[in-house]
C-alpha cells in the first residue's frame, strides 16, 4: 500500500487503542482538541501547532480523548516514493520519564512502516534540553545521523529490504 492510499483511505480520527489516537487531516481539528494541542505545543515549542496538508498527528489521550501528555507530528513529503518527515515530538513536562513517548513512537514507526514509508527524516534541535535522550531513542528505532542543518542534527531511517 502506498502512503497516499493509507493516508487518504484513513478516517480523520482513528483510535489506535484506549490511550493513543491518530488524527489525519489536522487542518480540520477544532474545539477542545485544538485548544489542548495548542497548549501542549506552546509548552514544548513556544507556539501554537501549525496544521499543514498531508500531516498525521499521533497523540496520547485519556479516556475522554483529551490530549494529555505527548504528540508526534508526521508530514508526508512524497506519497508515491514513501518519504516522510517527523516534525514535532513533544511530551508535557508533567508526563516525562514515564515511557509515554517511547510507547507513542513505537506506534508511529509501526504505522509508518505499515503504510509503506521507506525513508523518514527528522531534526534534533541543538538547543533541546532532551536532545541526548531523544537521539538515543531514535537510534533504537534505526535512525542514523545523516547530516546537519543550521546546527541541528538530521537523522534518517530507511526501510531495510
Secondary structure, 3 states (H helix, E strand, C coil): CCHHHHHHHCCCEEEEECCEEEEECHHHCCHHHHHHHHHHHHHHHCCCCCCCCCEEEEEEECCCCCEEEEEEEEEEEECCCCEEEEEEEEECHHHCCCCHHHHHHHHHHHHHHHHCCCEEEEEECCCCCCHHHHHHHHHHCCCEEEEEECCEEEEEEECCC
